[in-house]
Amino acid sequence: GIWKAVEACTEMGGSSFALFLGSQRSWKRPALDHAAAAKFQELCSQLGFDSAHILPHGSYLMNCGSPKEVFEKSQALLVDELSRCTLLGLSLYNFHPGSSLGTITTEQCVDKIASAINYAHQQTPSVVTLENMSGQGSTVGGKFCELKSIIDRVRDQTRVGICLDTCHAFAAYDLAAEGGVKAMLDEFDRDVGLPYLKAIHLNDSKKLGCNLDRHEDIGKGHIGISAFRDIVNEPRLDNIPLILETPGRDGCRNPGFEYAEQIELLYSLCEKK
């Protein structure tokens, strides 16, 4: 049941969480059960979860920037996913912008992504949140200016925002350096605007730069603990969800325990105000 995500987050000691809204392996999924959606909302209310701190993650099958027939399927799936957000009482939704597949220009890809968002906005009331990418291959969104180009093409800009992934950002910004987090946020503010920042995906990185997306547990990668201390104490990030997407140890029978350890670690970095 989809309400299990609420229970799992509580057991781990989290106060915000992500979830998938359906199978990641199929374009066609059964409709979301209304009773399950009602139970999800009831548990959120009972356990004190604000909808602004819940960030569903889009299907990895989607490519709203595709020059091929998968664009139409992606656009339809985007509408379906936002409709599920509405049924769950959620206001945020995160997805990877898309890829040109190396056959169209970045500008053409950006046009298609914005077109899909505008179409989905006509059908649904939920906010769309674009995720910054690592710049790997022909993906769009590795640069802040590319994300801003998409936003500029969205008709209702009150309904679009950005989720910053720290591992993805590390491909372009030295978050491990002293003041690195502040410098990245300063540049984001200049290029996009801080009001568009809706969430953070917290990941350390197995790789140093090189445009690769290789998540690592907090404090065990090249970004390091100091950067995450800066993140959890950065006032510009107050009241937005910070979502773990770390891999955990291979073969662990209880990954929730590992996430609980990392959540506890992150809270321990918070300075009392």
Beta strands, then each sheet from edge to edge (+ up, - down):
strand 1: 17-20
strand 2: 54-57
strand 3: 94-95
strand 4: 98-99
strand 5: 128-131
strand 6: 139-140
strand 7: 160-165
strand 8: 197-202
strand 9: 204-205
strand 10: 215-216
strand 11: 242-244
sheet 1: 1+ 2+
sheet 2: 3+ 5+ 7+ 8+ 11+
sheet 3: 4+ 6-
sheet 4: 9+ 10-
end
